[in-house]
Amino acid sequence: MQPISTRQLFAEMVRRSEGEIELDRAALLIAKEEYPDLDVEKYLRRLDRMAEEVRSRLEGIHSPLGIIQTMNRYLFEEEGFTGNTENYYDPRNSFLNQVLDRKTGIPILLSILYMEIGRRIEFPVFGVGFPGHFLVKSPSENGEVLIDPFNKGAILSHADCQTRLDQIYGGALLFQEQFLAIATKKQILTRVLQNLKGIYIRKQNYSKAFSVIERILLINPNHPQEIRDRGLLYYNLERYVQALADLERYVKMVPDAPDRDIVQGHIQVLRKLIASTN
């Protein structure tokens, strides 16, 4: 019997219900396509040990804020995890094994780390798909505590959120309460992959970008923008028949898309290319 591939394991994982998806394992399966020799179980055990270290520091501490402060001290002071501000677009920042080894990463991977330590110590931590900068939050006596794992677990107010938006969008986006909605595990994994796709496209590594899009479409097979982007990558890779099929599907799915005219132009070129080779 053929061994189950990493891609198959990931596909099986993301077909599960929300409560059954193992976020840490799924993130490591994303990394394992980049690092085929990666030992997923070894890194899961490392997360177990880290959680035990936090648990051992929680004796007599019961308040949510006290638990958050203890997690922050362990992760960011003792262990030295920090956001990678110097080389933000290094693809290693998007792989959980590398984040654990190098102790640096982008907001969403450090947030996954924070969530998974919280889950292991039975302290609820939820992902927040904040625009441009992933965060986490946890219930407290006075509502919710919003935490930024990229910035050493800083606790944020709504005013701080607007400051973050101003830094990212130059004042063009006003804070809305809906920005703090809880992200599902599938949304988190999609965002990890979309970040990675953007990095590979920026580096013009189209074959790796294509592989990432294929995994996004395992999570959401009818994601219009990913179907469009896969079509454009097929085009770049000179797989014209597949490119045409994806781009035609995209304009049918989103007939009023703002880029419809551009995509239609690609479709016309592709039809001519295919006709000339037949």
C-alpha positions as a Markdown table, in Angstrom:
| # | Residue | x | y | z |
|---|---|---|---|---|
| 1 | Met | 0.0 | 0.0 | 0.0 |
| 2 | Gln | 1.3 | 3.5 | -0.9 |
| 3 | Pro | 2.0 | 5.8 | 2.0 |
| 4 | Ile | -0.4 | 8.7 | 2.4 |
| 5 | Ser | 1.2 | 11.9 | 1.0 |
| 6 | Thr | 1.5 | 15.1 | 3.0 |
| 7 | Arg | -1.0 | 16.7 | 0.6 |
| 8 | Gln | -3.5 | 13.9 | 1.2 |
| 9 | Leu | -3.1 | 14.3 | 5.0 |
| 10 | Phe | -3.7 | 18.0 | 4.7 |
| 11 | Ala | -6.8 | 17.5 | 2.5 |
| 12 | Glu | -8.2 | 15.0 | 5.0 |
| 13 | Met | -7.5 | 17.5 | 7.8 |
| 14 | Val | -9.3 | 20.4 | 6.2 |
| 15 | Arg | -12.3 | 18.3 | 5.3 |
| 16 | Arg | -13.0 | 17.9 | 9.1 |
| 17 | Ser | -15.5 | 19.9 | 11.0 |
| 18 | Glu | -14.2 | 23.0 | 12.9 |
| 19 | Gly | -13.9 | 21.3 | 16.2 |
| 20 | Glu | -12.0 | 18.4 | 14.7 |
| 21 | Ile | -9.3 | 20.3 | 12.8 |
| 22 | Glu | -5.9 | 20.2 | 14.5 |
| 23 | Leu | -4.6 | 23.7 | 13.8 |
| 24 | Asp | -1.0 | 22.9 | 14.9 |
| 25 | Arg | -0.8 | 19.7 | 12.9 |
| 26 | Ala | -2.4 | 21.4 | 9.8 |
| 27 | Ala | 0.2 | 24.2 | 10.0 |
| 28 | Leu | 3.0 | 21.6 | 10.2 |
| 29 | Leu | 1.6 | 19.8 | 7.2 |
| 30 | Ile | 1.8 | 23.1 | 5.3 |
| 31 | Ala | 5.4 | 23.3 | 6.3 |
| 32 | Lys | 6.1 | 19.6 | 5.5 |
| 33 | Glu | 5.6 | 20.2 | 1.8 |
| 34 | Glu | 8.5 | 22.7 | 2.0 |
| 35 | Tyr | 10.5 | 20.4 | 4.3 |
| 36 | Pro | 9.7 | 16.8 | 3.4 |
| 37 | Asp | 11.8 | 15.3 | 6.2 |
| 38 | Leu | 10.0 | 17.4 | 8.8 |
| 39 | Asp | 9.0 | 15.2 | 11.8 |
| 40 | Val | 5.5 | 16.5 | 12.6 |
| 41 | Glu | 5.2 | 14.5 | 15.9 |
| 42 | Lys | 8.5 | 16.0 | 17.1 |
| 43 | Tyr | 7.2 | 19.5 | 16.8 |
| 44 | Leu | 3.9 | 18.6 | 18.4 |
| 45 | Arg | 5.8 | 17.2 | 21.4 |
| 46 | Arg | 7.8 | 20.4 | 21.6 |
| 47 | Leu | 4.5 | 22.4 | 21.8 |
| 48 | Asp | 3.4 | 19.9 | 24.6 |
| 49 | Arg | 6.6 | 20.6 | 26.5 |
| 50 | Met | 6.2 | 24.3 | 26.1 |
| 51 | Ala | 2.7 | 24.2 | 27.4 |
| 52 | Glu | 3.9 | 22.2 | 30.4 |
| 53 | Glu | 6.4 | 24.9 | 31.1 |
| 54 | Val | 3.7 | 27.5 | 31.2 |
| 55 | Arg | 1.4 | 25.3 | 33.3 |
| 56 | Ser | 4.2 | 24.9 | 35.9 |
| 57 | Arg | 4.3 | 28.7 | 36.2 |
| 58 | Leu | 0.6 | 29.0 | 36.8 |
| 59 | Glu | 0.4 | 27.8 | 40.4 |
| 60 | Gly | -1.9 | 30.2 | 42.3 |
| 61 | Ile | -2.7 | 32.2 | 39.1 |
| 62 | His | -6.3 | 31.9 | 38.0 |
| 63 | Ser | -7.3 | 35.3 | 36.5 |
| 64 | Pro | -7.3 | 35.5 | 32.7 |
| 65 | Leu | -4.9 | 38.5 | 32.8 |
| 66 | Gly | -2.6 | 36.7 | 35.1 |
| 67 | Ile | -2.5 | 33.7 | 32.8 |
| 68 | Ile | -1.9 | 36.0 | 29.8 |
| 69 | Gln | 1.0 | 37.7 | 31.6 |
| 70 | Thr | 2.5 | 34.3 | 32.5 |
| 71 | Met | 2.2 | 33.1 | 28.9 |
| 72 | Asn | 3.8 | 36.4 | 27.7 |
| 73 | Arg | 6.7 | 36.1 | 30.1 |
| 74 | Tyr | 7.5 | 32.5 | 29.1 |
| 75 | Leu | 7.1 | 32.9 | 25.3 |
| 76 | Phe | 8.5 | 36.4 | 24.8 |
| 77 | Glu | 10.9 | 37.0 | 27.7 |
| 78 | Glu | 12.2 | 33.5 | 28.6 |
| 79 | Glu | 12.0 | 31.8 | 25.2 |
| 80 | Gly | 12.6 | 35.0 | 23.2 |
| 81 | Phe | 9.9 | 34.7 | 20.5 |
| 82 | Thr | 9.5 | 37.9 | 18.6 |
| 83 | Gly | 8.0 | 39.2 | 15.4 |
| 84 | Asn | 10.3 | 39.2 | 12.4 |
| 85 | Thr | 10.4 | 42.9 | 11.5 |
| 86 | Glu | 13.8 | 42.8 | 9.7 |
| 87 | Asn | 12.9 | 40.2 | 7.1 |
| 88 | Tyr | 9.1 | 40.0 | 7.2 |
| 89 | Tyr | 8.7 | 38.3 | 3.8 |
| 90 | Asp | 11.1 | 35.5 | 4.4 |
| 91 | Pro | 9.0 | 32.4 | 3.7 |
| 92 | Arg | 10.4 | 30.7 | 6.8 |
| 93 | Asn | 8.2 | 33.0 | 8.8 |
| 94 | Ser | 5.1 | 31.2 | 7.5 |
| 95 | Phe | 6.3 | 27.7 | 8.6 |
| 96 | Leu | 5.5 | 26.6 | 12.1 |
| 97 | Asn | 8.6 | 24.4 | 12.4 |
| 98 | Gln | 10.8 | 27.3 | 11.4 |
| 99 | Val | 9.0 | 29.7 | 13.8 |
| 100 | Leu | 9.6 | 27.2 | 16.6 |
| 101 | Asp | 13.3 | 26.7 | 15.7 |
| 102 | Arg | 14.2 | 30.3 | 14.9 |
| 103 | Lys | 11.8 | 31.9 | 17.4 |
| 104 | Thr | 10.5 | 34.5 | 15.0 |
| 105 | Gly | 7.7 | 34.8 | 12.5 |
| 106 | Ile | 4.8 | 36.8 | 11.1 |
| 107 | Pro | 1.7 | 37.7 | 13.2 |
| 108 | Ile | -0.4 | 34.7 | 12.1 |
| 109 | Leu | 2.2 | 32.1 | 12.9 |
| 110 | Leu | 3.0 | 33.6 | 16.3 |
| 111 | Ser | -0.7 | 33.7 | 16.9 |
| 112 | Ile | -1.1 | 30.0 | 16.1 |
| 113 | Leu | 1.7 | 29.3 | 18.6 |
| 114 | Tyr | -0.1 | 31.4 | 21.2 |
| 115 | Met | -3.4 | 29.7 | 20.5 |
| 116 | Glu | -1.9 | 26.2 | 20.7 |
| 117 | Ile | -0.2 | 26.8 | 24.0 |
| 118 | Gly | -3.4 | 28.2 | 25.3 |
| 119 | Arg | -5.4 | 25.2 | 24.1 |
| 120 | Arg | -3.0 | 22.8 | 25.8 |
| 121 | Ile | -3.3 | 24.6 | 29.2 |
| 122 | Glu | -7.1 | 24.8 | 28.7 |
| 123 | Phe | -7.1 | 28.6 | 28.4 |
| 124 | Pro | -9.3 | 29.7 | 25.5 |
| 125 | Val | -7.4 | 31.8 | 22.9 |
| 126 | Phe | -9.1 | 32.6 | 19.6 |
| 127 | Gly | -7.7 | 33.9 | 16.4 |
| 128 | Val | -8.8 | 37.3 | 15.1 |
| 129 | Gly | -8.5 | 38.0 | 11.4 |
| 130 | Phe | -7.7 | 41.7 | 11.9 |
| 131 | Pro | -7.0 | 43.5 | 8.6 |
| 132 | Gly | -3.3 | 43.3 | 7.7 |
| 133 | His | -2.2 | 42.1 | 11.2 |
| 134 | Phe | -3.5 | 38.9 | 12.7 |
| 135 | Leu | -4.3 | 39.0 | 16.5 |
| 136 | Val | -5.7 | 36.7 | 19.2 |
| 137 | Lys | -8.2 | 37.3 | 22.0 |
| 138 | Ser | -9.3 | 35.7 | 25.1 |
| 139 | Pro | -12.3 | 36.0 | 27.4 |
| 140 | Ser | -11.8 | 37.9 | 30.7 |
| 141 | Glu | -13.8 | 39.1 | 33.7 |
| 142 | Asn | -14.4 | 42.4 | 31.9 |
| 143 | Gly | -15.1 | 41.2 | 28.4 |
| 144 | Glu | -12.3 | 40.2 | 26.1 |
| 145 | Val | -8.6 | 40.8 | 26.1 |
| 146 | Leu | -7.1 | 41.5 | 22.7 |
| 147 | Ile | -3.4 | 40.3 | 22.3 |
| 148 | Asp | -0.8 | 40.9 | 19.7 |
| 149 | Pro | 1.7 | 38.0 | 19.7 |
| 150 | Phe | 3.8 | 39.7 | 17.0 |
| 151 | Asn | 4.6 | 42.5 | 19.5 |
| 152 | Lys | 5.5 | 40.3 | 22.5 |
| 153 | Gly | 1.9 | 39.8 | 23.6 |
| 154 | Ala | 0.9 | 43.5 | 23.9 |
| 155 | Ile | -2.6 | 44.0 | 25.1 |
| 156 | Leu | -4.5 | 46.3 | 22.7 |
| 157 | Ser | -7.4 | 48.7 | 23.1 |
| 158 | His | -9.6 | 49.8 | 20.2 |
| 159 | Ala | -7.6 | 53.0 | 19.9 |
| 160 | Asp | -4.5 | 50.8 | 19.5 |
| 161 | Cys | -6.3 | 48.9 | 16.8 |
| 162 | Gln | -6.9 | 52.1 | 14.9 |
| 163 | Thr | -3.2 | 53.0 | 15.3 |
| 164 | Arg | -2.3 | 49.6 | 13.7 |
| 165 | Leu | -4.7 | 50.3 | 10.8 |
| 166 | Asp | -3.3 | 53.7 | 10.3 |
| 167 | Gln | 0.2 | 52.2 | 10.1 |
| 168 | Ile | -0.9 | 49.6 | 7.6 |
| 169 | Tyr | -3.4 | 51.6 | 5.5 |
| 170 | Gly | -2.3 | 55.2 | 6.0 |
| 171 | Gly | -5.5 | 56.4 | 7.6 |
| 172 | Ala | -7.7 | 55.0 | 4.8 |
| 173 | Leu | -9.5 | 52.4 | 7.0 |
| 174 | Leu | -11.5 | 53.1 | 10.1 |
| 175 | Phe | -11.7 | 50.5 | 12.9 |
| 176 | Gln | -14.9 | 48.4 | 13.0 |
| 177 | Glu | -16.0 | 46.0 | 15.7 |
| 178 | Gln | -16.4 | 43.3 | 13.0 |
| 179 | Phe | -12.6 | 43.4 | 12.5 |
| 180 | Leu | -12.4 | 41.5 | 15.9 |
| 181 | Ala | -14.6 | 38.6 | 14.9 |
| 182 | Ile | -13.2 | 35.1 | 15.7 |
| 183 | Ala | -11.5 | 33.5 | 12.7 |
| 184 | Thr | -12.3 | 29.8 | 12.0 |
| 185 | Lys | -9.4 | 27.3 | 11.7 |
| 186 | Lys | -10.1 | 27.1 | 8.0 |
| 187 | Gln | -9.9 | 30.9 | 7.7 |
| 188 | Ile | -6.6 | 30.9 | 9.6 |
| 189 | Leu | -5.1 | 28.2 | 7.4 |
| 190 | Thr | -6.3 | 30.0 | 4.3 |
| 191 | Arg | -4.7 | 33.2 | 5.5 |
| 192 | Val | -1.4 | 31.4 | 6.2 |
| 193 | Leu | -1.4 | 30.0 | 2.7 |
| 194 | Gln | -2.4 | 33.3 | 1.1 |
| 195 | Asn | 0.5 | 35.0 | 2.8 |
| 196 | Leu | 2.8 | 32.3 | 1.5 |
| 197 | Lys | 1.4 | 32.6 | -2.0 |
| 198 | Gly | 2.0 | 36.4 | -2.0 |
| 199 | Ile | 5.7 | 35.8 | -0.9 |
| 200 | Tyr | 6.3 | 33.2 | -3.7 |
| 201 | Ile | 4.7 | 35.4 | -6.3 |
| 202 | Arg | 6.8 | 38.4 | -5.2 |
| 203 | Lys | 9.8 | 36.1 | -5.6 |
| 204 | Gln | 8.5 | 34.9 | -9.0 |
| 205 | Asn | 8.6 | 31.4 | -7.7 |
| 206 | Tyr | 5.5 | 30.4 | -9.6 |
| 207 | Ser | 5.6 | 26.7 | -9.2 |
| 208 | Lys | 5.6 | 27.0 | -5.4 |
| 209 | Ala | 2.9 | 29.7 | -5.6 |
| 210 | Phe | 0.8 | 27.2 | -7.7 |
| 211 | Ser | 1.3 | 24.5 | -5.0 |
| 212 | Val | 0.0 | 26.9 | -2.3 |
| 213 | Ile | -3.1 | 27.8 | -4.3 |
| 214 | Glu | -3.9 | 24.1 | -4.8 |
| 215 | Arg | -3.9 | 23.8 | -1.0 |
| 216 | Ile | -6.1 | 26.9 | -0.6 |
| 217 | Leu | -8.6 | 25.3 | -3.0 |
| 218 | Leu | -8.6 | 22.2 | -0.9 |
| 219 | Ile | -10.0 | 24.3 | 1.9 |
| 220 | Asn | -12.4 | 26.3 | -0.3 |
| 221 | Pro | -12.8 | 24.8 | -3.7 |
| 222 | Asn | -14.9 | 27.7 | -5.0 |
| 223 | His | -12.8 | 30.6 | -3.9 |
| 224 | Pro | -13.1 | 32.9 | -7.0 |
| 225 | Gln | -9.9 | 34.9 | -6.5 |
| 226 | Glu | -7.8 | 31.7 | -6.0 |
| 227 | Ile | -9.3 | 30.2 | -9.2 |
| 228 | Arg | -8.4 | 33.3 | -11.0 |
| 229 | Asp | -4.9 | 33.3 | -9.6 |
| 230 | Arg | -4.4 | 29.7 | -10.5 |
| 231 | Gly | -5.5 | 30.5 | -14.0 |
| 232 | Leu | -2.9 | 33.3 | -14.2 |
| 233 | Leu | -0.2 | 30.9 | -12.9 |
| 234 | Tyr | -1.3 | 28.2 | -15.4 |
| 235 | Tyr | -0.8 | 31.0 | -18.0 |
| 236 | Asn | 2.6 | 31.9 | -16.7 |
| 237 | Leu | 3.6 | 28.2 | -16.7 |
| 238 | Glu | 2.3 | 27.9 | -20.3 |
| 239 | Arg | -0.4 | 25.5 | -19.4 |
| 240 | Tyr | -2.9 | 27.3 | -21.6 |
| 241 | Val | -5.9 | 24.9 | -21.7 |
| 242 | Gln | -6.0 | 24.8 | -17.9 |
| 243 | Ala | -5.5 | 28.6 | -17.7 |
| 244 | Leu | -8.4 | 29.2 | -20.0 |
| 245 | Ala | -10.7 | 26.9 | -18.1 |
| 246 | Asp | -9.9 | 28.7 | -14.8 |
| 247 | Leu | -10.2 | 32.2 | -16.1 |
| 248 | Glu | -13.5 | 31.5 | -17.9 |
| 249 | Arg | -14.8 | 29.9 | -14.7 |
| 250 | Tyr | -13.8 | 33.0 | -12.7 |
| 251 | Val | -15.7 | 35.5 | -15.0 |
| 252 | Lys | -18.8 | 33.2 | -14.7 |
| 253 | Met | -18.5 | 33.1 | -10.9 |
| 254 | Val | -17.9 | 36.9 | -10.6 |
| 255 | Pro | -19.6 | 38.5 | -13.6 |
| 256 | Asp | -19.2 | 42.0 | -12.2 |
| 257 | Ala | -15.6 | 41.6 | -11.1 |
| 258 | Pro | -13.6 | 44.9 | -11.2 |
| 259 | Asp | -10.8 | 43.1 | -13.2 |
| 260 | Arg | -13.3 | 41.5 | -15.6 |
| 261 | Asp | -12.0 | 43.4 | -18.6 |
| 262 | Ile | -8.4 | 42.5 | -17.9 |
| 263 | Val | -9.3 | 38.8 | -17.4 |
| 264 | Gln | -11.4 | 38.8 | -20.6 |
| 265 | Gly | -8.3 | 40.1 | -22.4 |
| 266 | His | -6.3 | 37.2 | -21.1 |
| 267 | Ile | -9.1 | 34.8 | -22.2 |
| 268 | Gln | -9.0 | 36.2 | -25.8 |
| 269 | Val | -5.2 | 35.8 | -26.0 |
| 270 | Leu | -5.4 | 32.2 | -24.6 |
| 271 | Arg | -8.1 | 31.2 | -27.1 |
| 272 | Lys | -5.8 | 32.4 | -29.9 |
| 273 | Leu | -2.8 | 30.6 | -28.5 |
| 274 | Ile | -4.7 | 27.3 | -28.1 |
| 275 | Ala | -6.2 | 27.6 | -31.6 |
| 276 | Ser | -2.7 | 28.2 | -33.1 |
| 277 | Thr | -1.3 | 25.0 | -31.6 |
| 278 | Asn | -4.2 | 22.8 | -32.7 |
